[in-house]
Amino acid sequence: MTIDSTRRIGFIGTGIMGKPMVRNLIKAGYEVLIHNRSRGSVDELTAESGAVTAASSPSEVANSVETVITMLPDSPDVQTVVFGEDGIVVAARPGFLLVDMSTIAPANTRVIAERLQVAGVDMLDAPVSGGDIGAINATLSIMVGGKPEVFERVKPLFELLGKNIVLIGGNGAGQVAKACNQIVVAMTIEAVAEALLFAKKNGVDASRVRDALMGGFAASRILEVHGKRMLDDDFAPGFKLKLHQKVMRIVMETAHQLGMALPGAALVTQQMNALVGSGDGDLDSAAIMKAVRRVQGGV
Amino acid sequence: MTIDSTRRIGFIGTGIMGKPMVRNLIKAGYEVLIHNRSRGSVDELTAESGAVTAASSPSEVANSVETVITMLPDSPDVQTVVFGEDGIVVAARPGFLLVDMSTIAPANTRVIAERLQVAGVDMLDAPVSGGDIGAINATLSIMVGGKPEVFERVKPLFELLGKNIVLIGGNGAGQVAKACNQIVVAMTIEAVAEALLFAKKNGVDASRVRDALMGGFAASRILEVHGKRMLDDDFAPGFKLKLHQKVMRIVMETAHQLGMALPGAALVTQQMNALVGSGDGDLDSAAIMKAVRRVQGGV
């Protein structure tokens, strides 16, 4: 039975990302059984649609449906929801499927997937990029790790939530791709910030520099979007620095485990640490420009 | 008189970039008076077309035409061609125009422009990006500094050589924009190299990661073009590391003069220094991947 034909699904973690994703599933005709630690979004979603039902625990969700999506803040949250008291694992049975769309460490994902496999449960790691706007507009990029046949089963579901859906490899590969994404995004933001500030310090109109650079090899989505934010001094998120910092912590921990040096990624992680530490964690990642300015004595 | 109507122009520096640029001018119906330190390309171009004439010195070129383009390796070359014995300045007269398309330090450009202005000579700094392929195909990005009215006069000429032609600001602004371009390109290459190697060290197919990342905020021309070169381990230039290193030296010198810290740009400059020092200067900039690999004990 494909997921598409059951039209029932569980969803755990209805926060800033999960809530609009649940709405997109409802819009596509799904019944969604939800669970969340805090009640606010649960009440909101059940009030909005008769297709949403609240469950009191992850195990209750897992007992009632064949497939559960999790969208949680960090590794410990996923571990608790899966293996904690009243966790999904209580209801684990062959044929049951967990799709973890949270961004967590690849090593943790692999351990969870292996433990579930013992109980006959398949799992996909399917972290996303695109932020809450991507979640609302169903334009998320979804990077998937797991078995190809499981991916094919879940693909119609992913297509209700995102646009660029790629199976990267086995379990954990989705999380690795997400980490790679955040490495590139972070360092490109640092690059654009340094270049635009260099222009300004030289007395040159940084906005014209950005225009010129968009026509050549320096062109990127970051120069376009985050470069504009820097020029406008508009650091409203977008994707919050503190969330980006979390992914860079995962990158640095993974690099440590692998015995691997990532000098550029490390540098940008330090910028983020300083920004989050000085109260800028709720700003957009483009605020890395603030760290670049501060070291020059600017604000 | 617009440059377009005279159909005669001087061109000094007919190397890997200058030679195809001269050919594009000839193709458009220009007569070109050329000069180059070494004879090889001069003989080649004069043999190719009756529209090309060789001059024995920069001053001879400047005496015979109203406008001279220079395309030279570095600041000292431009200074010698302009102010040296038999330099352009010998033939300086009001109405004469110098278009320096070399990539040199912004501070040097400003000094040259000021000294020429005293003699009533206008100058544009108009460095390019796009490499020899861009020069051959007339698809160079041209970043221009100088007076708007001079820019308008020269624009038809630029349109024979490139595609994305932007007046950035006054004298030196073109060089600043070029420096910004190389900062962003260098750091984005480092970003892509670290991310793709991170994927590989995690046992994940880096090619699929690149595919996935091209669909989101990590998308860039560098991820597309240089990312592909890294995956293919193909570091044939393209734009040579030793030339990119030259621009990063200009960036670092300018940052020193300004009293400005560019931590990311400094890091990548060190990668380039190590690569050029170990004999990889003639490889493409994408070979920054080799520096990232080497520090892990790879090759």
Interface residues (C-beta under 8 A of the other chain):
Chain A: P106 S129 G130 S141 M143 K163 N164 V166 L167 I168 G169 G172 A173 V176 A177 A179 C180 N181 I183 V184 V185 A186 M187 T188 E190 A191 V192 E194 A195 L196 L197 F198 A199 K201 N202 G203 V204 D205 R208 V209 D211 A212 L213 G215 G216 F217 A218 A219 S220 R221 I222 L223 V225 V251 T254 A255 L258 G259 M260 A261 L262 P263 G264 A265 L267 V268 V295 Q296
Chain B: P106 S129 G130 S141 M143 K163 N164 V166 L167 I168 G169 G172 A173 V176 A177 A179 C180 N181 I183 V184 V185 A186 M187 T188 E190 A191 V192 E194 A195 L196 L197 F198 A199 K201 N202 G203 V204 D205 R208 V209 D211 A212 L213 G215 G216 F217 A218 A219 S220 R221 I222 L223 V225 V251 T254 A255 L258 G259 M260 A261 L262 P263 G264 A265 L267 V268 V295 Q296
